[in-house]
Each structure stands twice: as structure tokens, then as C-alpha cells.
Amino acid sequence: MDRLDLETRRTSPLRTPTHLLSNATIDLSAALNALLADVFAIYLKTKNFHWHLFGPNFRDLHLMLDDQAGQLIGMTDVIAERVRKLGGITVHSIGEISRLQRVTDNDAHFVTPDDMLAELREDNGELAQRMKQLHTLCDEHGDLATASLLENWLDETEGRIWFLFESGRSGV
């Protein structure tokens, strides 16, 4: 191998082998990167609310939100690596995440626990809908592996929604 060949390899774009057509790689990578940005945004909002909880149910809600944040952060590496396996490029920075995210940030200095739970429930509900849309895109491109991952993440997301709903209900 000569020096020129090595230099060409170092500067050439990433070209991960994939069974998908180039348009599938572009479509799925873009959708997965948007999902990744949303998951990071919900993760950070969940941790924010976890840090700022107060009231009589503090301990239970604090632990629940920590568990939910753990689920979310656990998804991020798998999503990013899936983008790479498909031959795409994944997000590089917080700035890129903020440009891609569809989740609204909450920078309020005071949020009641009930409002925290309701907001996270809505965010996770929107995330579930986006996962279903992405699943349809996977079906269109024959991407069974990503569809399978989405099914598990959707189940986890529905579990978070359920816990947030039940924790936010007042006694009946």
C-alpha cells in the first residue's frame, strides 16, 4: 500500500456496507437522527424534572423519573449505532440535536409535579407516534432490524406513558 492510497482512505467519506438502497439509507438515517434528537431532549427534560421534584410523593416520583431517564439514555447509543449500520452519519453535537429535535424544551424555573408528569406523558406520546411513523418507513424500505428495535422501544415508551398517567391521577 502506498502513501497516496492511505491518505485517500483517511480522507474519504464513511461508506458502511449496507443492503439498503441509497435513498433508504438517506430516509432512514434522517428519521433515526430526528428520533435520536427527540430521545435526548426527553431524556434531559426527564432528568430536569427528576432534579426539581418536590412534594409528598417526591421519593416515588424521583425514582420513577430516574428509571425512565435510564431507559431513554439507553436507547441513544443503539439508535446512533443503527444509523451507522445503515450507512448513515449520526448527530455530532448538542447544537445538531437542538436543530433536529421536535420536543419542546421546558426552561421554566418552577413546574408543579402534576405538570411535569403531564408534559412528559405528552412528550412520550408524541415520541410513540413518531416511532410508529418510522416503523412504516422501515416497512417501505424492508428494514426489519430497525423495525424490530422500534417495536421494543415503543413498548418501553408506552410503559413510561402508563406510569406517568397513573402517577398523575388523583384518587378516585
C-alpha atoms as an extended CHARMM CRD file, in Angstrom:
* protein
*
       172  EXT
         1         1  MET       CA              0.0000000000        0.0000000000        0.0000000000  PROA      1               0.0000000000
         2         2  ASP       CA              1.4460000000        3.3510000000       -0.9350000000  PROA      2               0.0000000000
         3         3  ARG       CA              1.2230000000        6.6390000000        0.9310000000  PROA      3               0.0000000000
         4         4  LEU       CA             -1.3090000000        8.1290000000       -1.5130000000  PROA      4               0.0000000000
         5         5  ASP       CA             -3.6720000000        5.1690000000       -1.0410000000  PROA      5               0.0000000000
         6         6  LEU       CA             -3.5140000000        5.5120000000        2.7530000000  PROA      6               0.0000000000
         7         7  GLU       CA             -4.1600000000        9.2540000000        2.5600000000  PROA      7               0.0000000000
         8         8  THR       CA             -7.1510000000        8.6770000000        0.2660000000  PROA      8               0.0000000000
         9         9  ARG       CA             -8.6240000000        6.1960000000        2.7460000000  PROA      9               0.0000000000
        10        10  ARG       CA             -8.1670000000        8.6040000000        5.6550000000  PROA      10              0.0000000000
        11        11  THR       CA             -9.9760000000       11.4430000000        3.9000000000  PROA      11              0.0000000000
        12        12  SER       CA            -12.6950000000        9.5040000000        2.1070000000  PROA      12              0.0000000000
        13        13  PRO       CA            -16.2810000000        9.6390000000        3.4030000000  PROA      13              0.0000000000
        14        14  LEU       CA            -17.5990000000        6.8360000000        5.5710000000  PROA      14              0.0000000000
        15        15  ARG       CA            -19.0500000000        4.1260000000        3.3770000000  PROA      15              0.0000000000
        16        16  THR       CA            -20.5290000000        1.4460000000        5.5630000000  PROA      16              0.0000000000
        17        17  PRO       CA            -21.6500000000       -1.5910000000        3.5850000000  PROA      17              0.0000000000
        18        18  THR       CA            -25.4240000000       -1.9560000000        3.6470000000  PROA      18              0.0000000000
        19        19  HSD       CA            -28.1190000000       -3.9510000000        1.8790000000  PROA      19              0.0000000000
        20        20  LEU       CA            -30.2510000000       -0.8330000000        1.5330000000  PROA      20              0.0000000000
        21        21  LEU       CA            -30.5110000000        1.4140000000       -1.4890000000  PROA      21              0.0000000000
        22        22  SER       CA            -29.0090000000        4.8880000000       -1.0810000000  PROA      22              0.0000000000
        23        23  ASN       CA            -32.4260000000        6.5560000000       -0.8000000000  PROA      23              0.0000000000
        24        24  ALA       CA            -33.3390000000        4.1620000000        2.0230000000  PROA      24              0.0000000000
        25        25  THR       CA            -30.1180000000        4.9990000000        3.8470000000  PROA      25              0.0000000000
        26        26  ILE       CA            -30.8550000000        8.7080000000        3.4940000000  PROA      26              0.0000000000
        27        27  ASP       CA            -34.5160000000        8.4140000000        4.5520000000  PROA      27              0.0000000000
        28        28  LEU       CA            -33.9450000000        6.0670000000        7.4740000000  PROA      28              0.0000000000
        29        29  SER       CA            -30.8410000000        7.8580000000        8.7510000000  PROA      29              0.0000000000
        30        30  ALA       CA            -32.6470000000       11.2030000000        8.7490000000  PROA      30              0.0000000000
        31        31  ALA       CA            -35.6550000000        9.7450000000       10.5680000000  PROA      31              0.0000000000
        32        32  LEU       CA            -33.4780000000        7.9360000000       13.1020000000  PROA      32              0.0000000000
        33        33  ASN       CA            -31.3960000000       11.0620000000       13.7560000000  PROA      33              0.0000000000
        34        34  ALA       CA            -34.5890000000       13.0470000000       14.4030000000  PROA      34              0.0000000000
        35        35  LEU       CA            -35.7370000000       10.2720000000       16.7470000000  PROA      35              0.0000000000
        36        36  LEU       CA            -32.3500000000       10.3570000000       18.4640000000  PROA      36              0.0000000000
        37        37  ALA       CA            -32.6390000000       14.1190000000       18.9710000000  PROA      37              0.0000000000
        38        38  ASP       CA            -36.1300000000       13.6830000000       20.4350000000  PROA      38              0.0000000000
        39        39  VAL       CA            -34.9520000000       10.9410000000       22.7940000000  PROA      39              0.0000000000
        40        40  PHE       CA            -32.0650000000       13.1260000000       24.0060000000  PROA      40              0.0000000000
        41        41  ALA       CA            -34.4910000000       16.0470000000       24.5370000000  PROA      41              0.0000000000
        42        42  ILE       CA            -36.9600000000       13.9120000000       26.5120000000  PROA      42              0.0000000000
        43        43  TYR       CA            -34.0870000000       12.3870000000       28.4720000000  PROA      43              0.0000000000
        44        44  LEU       CA            -32.8260000000       15.8230000000       29.5170000000  PROA      44              0.0000000000
        45        45  LYS       CA            -36.3420000000       17.0500000000       30.3440000000  PROA      45              0.0000000000
        46        46  THR       CA            -36.9410000000       13.9020000000       32.4160000000  PROA      46              0.0000000000
        47        47  LYS       CA            -33.7000000000       14.4750000000       34.3330000000  PROA      47              0.0000000000
        48        48  ASN       CA            -34.5650000000       18.1690000000       34.7750000000  PROA      48              0.0000000000
        49        49  PHE       CA            -37.8990000000       17.2520000000       36.3240000000  PROA      49              0.0000000000
        50        50  HSD       CA            -36.2380000000       14.4830000000       38.3710000000  PROA      50              0.0000000000
        51        51  TRP       CA            -33.8450000000       17.0910000000       39.8300000000  PROA      51              0.0000000000
        52        52  HSD       CA            -36.5850000000       19.6400000000       40.5530000000  PROA      52              0.0000000000
        53        53  LEU       CA            -39.3480000000       17.4850000000       42.0120000000  PROA      53              0.0000000000
        54        54  PHE       CA            -40.8620000000       18.3350000000       45.3620000000  PROA      54              0.0000000000
        55        55  GLY       CA            -43.8510000000       17.4060000000       47.4840000000  PROA      55              0.0000000000
        56        56  PRO       CA            -45.3340000000       14.4470000000       49.3290000000  PROA      56              0.0000000000
        57        57  ASN       CA            -44.6610000000       11.9520000000       46.5030000000  PROA      57              0.0000000000
        58        58  PHE       CA            -41.1120000000       13.1590000000       45.9750000000  PROA      58              0.0000000000
        59        59  ARG       CA            -39.3090000000        9.8740000000       46.5830000000  PROA      59              0.0000000000
        60        60  ASP       CA            -41.5410000000        7.6980000000       44.3920000000  PROA      60              0.0000000000
        61        61  LEU       CA            -41.6390000000       10.1920000000       41.5220000000  PROA      61              0.0000000000
        62        62  HSD       CA            -37.9140000000       10.9390000000       41.8210000000  PROA      62              0.0000000000
        63        63  LEU       CA            -37.1010000000        7.2350000000       41.4730000000  PROA      63              0.0000000000
        64        64  MET       CA            -39.6180000000        6.7060000000       38.6690000000  PROA      64              0.0000000000
        65        65  LEU       CA            -38.2180000000        9.5810000000       36.5980000000  PROA      65              0.0000000000
        66        66  ASP       CA            -34.6910000000        8.3360000000       37.1670000000  PROA      66              0.0000000000
        67        67  ASP       CA            -35.7120000000        4.8930000000       35.8760000000  PROA      67              0.0000000000
        68        68  GLN       CA            -37.3920000000        6.4770000000       32.8590000000  PROA      68              0.0000000000
        69        69  ALA       CA            -34.3430000000        8.6210000000       32.1300000000  PROA      69              0.0000000000
        70        70  GLY       CA            -32.2410000000        5.4520000000       32.2450000000  PROA      70              0.0000000000
        71        71  GLN       CA            -34.4650000000        3.8240000000       29.6190000000  PROA      71              0.0000000000
        72        72  LEU       CA            -34.1680000000        6.8620000000       27.3800000000  PROA      72              0.0000000000
        73        73  ILE       CA            -30.3970000000        7.2630000000       27.6080000000  PROA      73              0.0000000000
        74        74  GLY       CA            -30.0870000000        3.5280000000       26.9760000000  PROA      74              0.0000000000
        75        75  MET       CA            -31.8100000000        3.9860000000       23.6170000000  PROA      75              0.0000000000
        76        76  THR       CA            -29.4290000000        6.6620000000       22.3650000000  PROA      76              0.0000000000
        77        77  ASP       CA            -26.3820000000        4.5280000000       21.6400000000  PROA      77              0.0000000000
        78        78  VAL       CA            -28.4650000000        1.8590000000       19.9310000000  PROA      78              0.0000000000
        79        79  ILE       CA            -30.1960000000        4.4360000000       17.7140000000  PROA      79              0.0000000000
        80        80  ALA       CA            -26.9070000000        6.0920000000       16.7540000000  PROA      80              0.0000000000
        81        81  GLU       CA            -25.2310000000        2.7650000000       16.0180000000  PROA      81              0.0000000000
        82        82  ARG       CA            -28.2210000000        1.7110000000       13.9200000000  PROA      82              0.0000000000
        83        83  VAL       CA            -27.7660000000        4.8360000000       11.7960000000  PROA      83              0.0000000000
        84        84  ARG       CA            -24.1410000000        3.8480000000       11.2400000000  PROA      84              0.0000000000
        85        85  LYS       CA            -25.0440000000        0.2290000000       10.4350000000  PROA      85              0.0000000000
        86        86  LEU       CA            -27.3890000000        1.5540000000        7.7580000000  PROA      86              0.0000000000
        87        87  GLY       CA            -24.5520000000        3.5420000000        6.2200000000  PROA      87              0.0000000000
        88        88  GLY       CA            -25.6140000000        6.9320000000        7.5480000000  PROA      88              0.0000000000
        89        89  ILE       CA            -23.9580000000        9.6020000000        9.6240000000  PROA      89              0.0000000000
        90        90  THR       CA            -25.3530000000       10.3340000000       13.0620000000  PROA      90              0.0000000000
        91        91  VAL       CA            -25.6200000000       13.5190000000       15.1050000000  PROA      91              0.0000000000
        92        92  HSD       CA            -22.3840000000       15.1740000000       16.1810000000  PROA      92              0.0000000000
        93        93  SER       CA            -23.3020000000       17.7750000000       18.7850000000  PROA      93              0.0000000000
        94        94  ILE       CA            -25.8260000000       19.3250000000       21.1590000000  PROA      94              0.0000000000
        95        95  GLY       CA            -26.3480000000       22.0390000000       18.5330000000  PROA      95              0.0000000000
        96        96  GLU       CA            -27.3040000000       19.4750000000       15.9190000000  PROA      96              0.0000000000
        97        97  ILE       CA            -29.6330000000       17.7670000000       18.3880000000  PROA      97              0.0000000000
        98        98  SER       CA            -31.3400000000       21.0940000000       19.1280000000  PROA      98              0.0000000000
        99        99  ARG       CA            -31.8560000000       21.7060000000       15.4010000000  PROA      99              0.0000000000
       100       100  LEU       CA            -33.3660000000       18.2530000000       14.8570000000  PROA      100             0.0000000000
       101       101  GLN       CA            -35.4730000000       17.8170000000       17.9950000000  PROA      101             0.0000000000
       102       102  ARG       CA            -39.2330000000       18.1500000000       17.7560000000  PROA      102             0.0000000000
       103       103  VAL       CA            -39.7260000000       18.0520000000       21.5310000000  PROA      103             0.0000000000
       104       104  THR       CA            -40.3250000000       21.4240000000       23.1740000000  PROA      104             0.0000000000
       105       105  ASP       CA            -37.8410000000       22.2870000000       25.9060000000  PROA      105             0.0000000000
       106       106  ASN       CA            -39.0560000000       23.3950000000       29.3150000000  PROA      106             0.0000000000
       107       107  ASP       CA            -36.8120000000       26.0850000000       30.7820000000  PROA      107             0.0000000000
       108       108  ALA       CA            -39.2730000000       27.1810000000       33.4670000000  PROA      108             0.0000000000
       109       109  HSD       CA            -37.7980000000       27.6890000000       36.9230000000  PROA      109             0.0000000000
       110       110  PHE       CA            -40.8910000000       26.2680000000       38.5920000000  PROA      110             0.0000000000
       111       111  VAL       CA            -43.0910000000       23.4100000000       37.3460000000  PROA      111             0.0000000000
       112       112  THR       CA            -45.5230000000       21.5520000000       39.5700000000  PROA      112             0.0000000000
       113       113  PRO       CA            -45.1240000000       17.7820000000       39.8120000000  PROA      113             0.0000000000
       114       114  ASP       CA            -48.5380000000       17.2870000000       38.1460000000  PROA      114             0.0000000000
       115       115  ASP       CA            -47.4770000000       19.4870000000       35.2220000000  PROA      115             0.0000000000
       116       116  MET       CA            -44.1560000000       17.6440000000       34.9810000000  PROA      116             0.0000000000
       117       117  LEU       CA            -45.9090000000       14.2860000000       34.7020000000  PROA      117             0.0000000000
       118       118  ALA       CA            -48.4450000000       15.6110000000       32.1900000000  PROA      118             0.0000000000
       119       119  GLU       CA            -45.7590000000       17.1840000000       29.9990000000  PROA      119             0.0000000000
       120       120  LEU       CA            -43.6080000000       14.0530000000       29.9960000000  PROA      120             0.0000000000
       121       121  ARG       CA            -46.6830000000       11.9330000000       29.2350000000  PROA      121             0.0000000000
       122       122  GLU       CA            -47.4790000000       14.1130000000       26.2170000000  PROA      122             0.0000000000
       123       123  ASP       CA            -43.8480000000       14.1060000000       25.0260000000  PROA      123             0.0000000000
       124       124  ASN       CA            -43.6500000000       10.3190000000       25.2890000000  PROA      124             0.0000000000
       125       125  GLY       CA            -46.9890000000       10.0280000000       23.4850000000  PROA      125             0.0000000000
       126       126  GLU       CA            -45.6420000000       12.0950000000       20.5940000000  PROA      126             0.0000000000
       127       127  LEU       CA            -42.4650000000       10.0110000000       20.6290000000  PROA      127             0.0000000000
       128       128  ALA       CA            -44.5760000000        6.8440000000       20.3400000000  PROA      128             0.0000000000
       129       129  GLN       CA            -46.3920000000        8.2930000000       17.3140000000  PROA      129             0.0000000000
       130       130  ARG       CA            -43.0820000000        9.1780000000       15.6540000000  PROA      130             0.0000000000
       131       131  MET       CA            -41.8150000000        5.6470000000       16.2890000000  PROA      131             0.0000000000
       132       132  LYS       CA            -44.9080000000        4.2570000000       14.5510000000  PROA      132             0.0000000000
       133       133  GLN       CA            -44.3080000000        6.5410000000       11.5740000000  PROA      133             0.0000000000
       134       134  LEU       CA            -40.6820000000        5.4520000000       11.4310000000  PROA      134             0.0000000000
       135       135  HSD       CA            -41.8020000000        1.8150000000       11.6070000000  PROA      135             0.0000000000
       136       136  THR       CA            -43.9110000000        2.4200000000        8.4820000000  PROA      136             0.0000000000
       137       137  LEU       CA            -40.8350000000        3.8800000000        6.7520000000  PROA      137             0.0000000000
       138       138  CYS       CA            -38.8430000000        0.7830000000        7.7670000000  PROA      138             0.0000000000
       139       139  ASP       CA            -41.5400000000       -1.4020000000        6.2220000000  PROA      139             0.0000000000
       140       140  GLU       CA            -41.3780000000        0.6020000000        2.9800000000  PROA      140             0.0000000000
       141       141  HSD       CA            -37.6090000000        0.0650000000        2.7660000000  PROA      141             0.0000000000
       142       142  GLY       CA            -37.5600000000       -3.5250000000        4.0560000000  PROA      142             0.0000000000
       143       143  ASP       CA            -35.5200000000       -2.6340000000        7.1510000000  PROA      143             0.0000000000
       144       144  LEU       CA            -36.5710000000       -5.4000000000        9.5270000000  PROA      144             0.0000000000
       145       145  ALA       CA            -33.8260000000       -4.8170000000       12.0950000000  PROA      145             0.0000000000
       146       146  THR       CA            -34.7380000000       -1.1770000000       12.7350000000  PROA      146             0.0000000000
       147       147  ALA       CA            -38.4370000000       -2.0890000000       12.8070000000  PROA      147             0.0000000000
       148       148  SER       CA            -37.6990000000       -4.7150000000       15.4530000000  PROA      148             0.0000000000
       149       149  LEU       CA            -35.8080000000       -2.2120000000       17.6100000000  PROA      149             0.0000000000
       150       150  LEU       CA            -38.6710000000        0.2610000000       17.2720000000  PROA      150             0.0000000000
       151       151  GLU       CA            -41.1690000000       -2.3170000000       18.4950000000  PROA      151             0.0000000000
       152       152  ASN       CA            -39.2220000000       -2.7660000000       21.7320000000  PROA      152             0.0000000000
       153       153  TRP       CA            -38.7260000000        0.9750000000       22.2010000000  PROA      153             0.0000000000
       154       154  LEU       CA            -42.4120000000        1.5510000000       21.5460000000  PROA      154             0.0000000000
       155       155  ASP       CA            -43.3080000000       -0.9300000000       24.2830000000  PROA      155             0.0000000000
       156       156  GLU       CA            -40.9550000000        0.8590000000       26.7110000000  PROA      156             0.0000000000
       157       157  THR       CA            -42.4040000000        4.2270000000       25.7060000000  PROA      157             0.0000000000
       158       158  GLU       CA            -45.9600000000        3.0090000000       26.2580000000  PROA      158             0.0000000000
       159       159  GLY       CA            -44.8270000000        1.7740000000       29.6750000000  PROA      159             0.0000000000
       160       160  ARG       CA            -43.4950000000        5.2390000000       30.5290000000  PROA      160             0.0000000000
       161       161  ILE       CA            -46.7690000000        6.8060000000       29.3810000000  PROA      161             0.0000000000
       162       162  TRP       CA            -48.7380000000        4.4090000000       31.5720000000  PROA      162             0.0000000000
       163       163  PHE       CA            -46.6140000000        5.1040000000       34.6700000000  PROA      163             0.0000000000
       164       164  LEU       CA            -46.8050000000        8.8590000000       34.0970000000  PROA      164             0.0000000000
       165       165  PHE       CA            -50.5830000000        8.6520000000       33.6580000000  PROA      165             0.0000000000
       166       166  GLU       CA            -51.1900000000        6.5380000000       36.7550000000  PROA      166             0.0000000000
       167       167  SER       CA            -48.7910000000        8.6140000000       38.8710000000  PROA      167             0.0000000000
       168       168  GLY       CA            -50.5740000000       11.8020000000       37.8570000000  PROA      168             0.0000000000
       169       169  ARG       CA            -54.1050000000       10.6240000000       38.6190000000  PROA      169             0.0000000000
       170       170  SER       CA            -55.7780000000       11.8810000000       41.7090000000  PROA      170             0.0000000000
       171       171  GLY       CA            -57.5770000000        9.4070000000       43.9600000000  PROA      171             0.0000000000
       172       172  VAL       CA            -60.9160000000        8.2960000000       42.5590000000  PROA      172             0.0000000000
